[in-house]
Amino acid sequence: FAPIFVPLLMRLGVAPEAVLAAYRVADSPLNAISPMNAYFALIVSFAARYQKDAGVGTVIALMLPHVAALFLIWPLLFVAWHLLGLPWGF
């Protein structure tokens, strides 16, 4: 997405660092419950070690409160960072 959105939003006056930060804010909460996560199989196997009937659905259900919290906290931090005028990168 970066080769498309960064130049597009640069023309609209948005800093490339802000675009990438917004992408990471939007993408990171779902990484915890995505089966495409590189560590997801490992997490499921650890859960199955301690709870024999645990599977993919169990792990996703246990991670949903964390995902919901991240969906609330990350955008608030992003907005606070923007409103405080802090630099997006070095």
HUQUI-V805873 format. One record per residue. N is the residue number from 0. RES is the residue in three letters. SS is DSSP state (hx for helix, st for strand, lp for the rest). NEAR is the number of other C-alpha atoms within 10 Angstrom. Layout:
N;RES;SS;NEAR
N;RES;SS;NEAR
This chain:
0;PHE;lp;7
1;ALA;hx;11
2;PRO;hx;7
3;ILE;hx;8
4;PHE;hx;14
5;VAL;hx;18
6;PRO;hx;15
7;LEU;hx;13
8;LEU;hx;14
9;MET;hx;14
10;ARG;hx;10
11;LEU;lp;9
12;GLY;lp;9
13;VAL;lp;13
14;ALA;lp;15
15;PRO;hx;18
16;GLU;hx;15
17;ALA;hx;18
18;VAL;hx;18
19;LEU;hx;16
20;ALA;hx;15
21;ALA;hx;15
22;TYR;hx;14
23;ARG;hx;12
24;VAL;hx;18
25;ALA;hx;15
26;ASP;hx;12
27;SER;hx;14
28;PRO;hx;20
29;LEU;hx;17
30;ASN;hx;14
31;ALA;lp;19
32;ILE;lp;20
33;SER;lp;13
34;PRO;lp;14
35;MET;lp;10
36;ASN;lp;13
37;ALA;lp;10
38;TYR;lp;12
39;PHE;hx;18
40;ALA;hx;14
41;LEU;hx;11
42;ILE;hx;15
43;VAL;hx;18
44;SER;hx;17
45;PHE;hx;14
46;ALA;hx;17
47;ALA;hx;16
48;ARG;hx;11
49;TYR;hx;9
50;GLN;lp;11
51;LYS;lp;9
52;ASP;lp;9
53;ALA;lp;15
54;GLY;lp;16
55;VAL;hx;17
56;GLY;hx;11
57;THR;hx;14
58;VAL;hx;19
59;ILE;hx;17
60;ALA;hx;11
61;LEU;hx;11
62;MET;hx;15
63;LEU;hx;15
64;PRO;hx;11
65;HIS;hx;15
66;VAL;hx;18
67;ALA;hx;12
68;ALA;hx;11
69;LEU;hx;18
70;PHE;hx;17
71;LEU;hx;12
72;ILE;hx;12
73;TRP;hx;17
74;PRO;hx;14
75;LEU;hx;13
76;LEU;hx;12
77;PHE;hx;15
78;VAL;hx;12
79;ALA;hx;12
80;TRP;hx;13
81;HIS;hx;13
82;LEU;hx;9
83;LEU;hx;8
84;GLY;lp;9
85;LEU;lp;9
86;PRO;lp;10
87;TRP;lp;15
88;GLY;lp;8
89;PHE;lp;4
